[in-house]
Amino acid sequence: MSKAFAPYDLAGTRLAHRIVMAPMTRSRAYGPGLSATELMATYYGQRAGAGLIVTEGTQPSAVGQGYPDTPGIHSEEQIEAWKKVTGAVHERGGVIFMQLMHTGRVGHPSLMGLTPVGPSAVRAVGQVYTHQGPQDFVTPHALTEAQIAETITDYAIAARNAVLPERRPQTQADRG
Ligand SMILES: Cc1cc2nc3c(=O)[nH]c(=O)nc-3n(C[C@H](O)[C@H](O)[C@H](O)COP(=O)(O)O)c2cc1C
């Protein structure tokens, strides 16, 4: 048997084979809450035969959004909505991991009502696709050191949100 079709132990997660679906933004989290939709559950469920699915890039915070209708994993509504997707994949025996994606300065106020952020107030050259069509990148807000620390925390919280509660590793805070 070709090695590609042999099972693989990914740090304790058993993959039935080694063919992995790459993360692909689909822009289907329609609606103001930017939550996973039924269409997304159908789409990922249909691909549960992959050894591992990596989801489309998912923003860990509102300001991390860089494309229209991309899903988030930072609100309660978003966490609940993703369970439809993971449920559809798990029901068919699949494995799904989330890609967290903060797009930094490659965003636009018309997408998220916020000024994108970056390490410096330097505008990227080019355009971003928005609901109003392509628009020039804007000058981002330069993050302060405290805001960089908050962004790191946003990632950590989002990573935890992406794991089903019963599978989350306990933290010191959980143990009391
Ligand atoms: C429609 C589309 C959406 C994509 N969205 C993402 C994404 O959300 N995150 C990411 O890391 N890569 C994204 N990519 C890149 C793919 O994951 C992949 O790296 C790319 O297609 C090259 O694959 P290859 O090296 O196997 O040819 C996207 C690609 C496509 C075609």
The ligand as an ORCA input file, in Angstrom:
! r2SCAN-3c Opt
* xyz 0 1
  C      -9.963     29.456     -3.027
  C      -8.722     29.371     -2.164
  C      -8.770     29.838     -0.873
  C      -7.631     29.758     -0.047
  N      -7.705     30.161      1.254
  C      -6.665     29.959      2.097
  C      -6.785     30.205      3.482
  O      -7.852     30.573      4.003
  N      -5.686     29.994      4.253
  C      -4.482     29.561      3.723
  O      -3.505     29.396      4.470
  N      -4.370     29.279      2.417
  C      -5.418     29.459      1.604
  N      -5.318     29.113      0.277
  C      -4.071     28.487     -0.188
  C      -4.228     26.974     -0.196
  O      -4.425     26.483      1.126
  C      -2.981     26.273     -0.768
  O      -1.869     26.568      0.028
  C      -2.717     26.730     -2.152
  O      -3.859     26.453     -2.924
  C      -1.467     26.036     -2.762
  O      -1.581     24.657     -2.629
  P      -0.467     23.729     -3.212
  O       0.816     24.189     -2.614
  O      -0.858     22.352     -2.760
  O      -0.548     23.901     -4.679
  C      -6.428     29.203     -0.554
  C      -6.392     28.728     -1.870
  C      -7.511     28.804     -2.658
  C      -7.436     28.256     -4.069
*
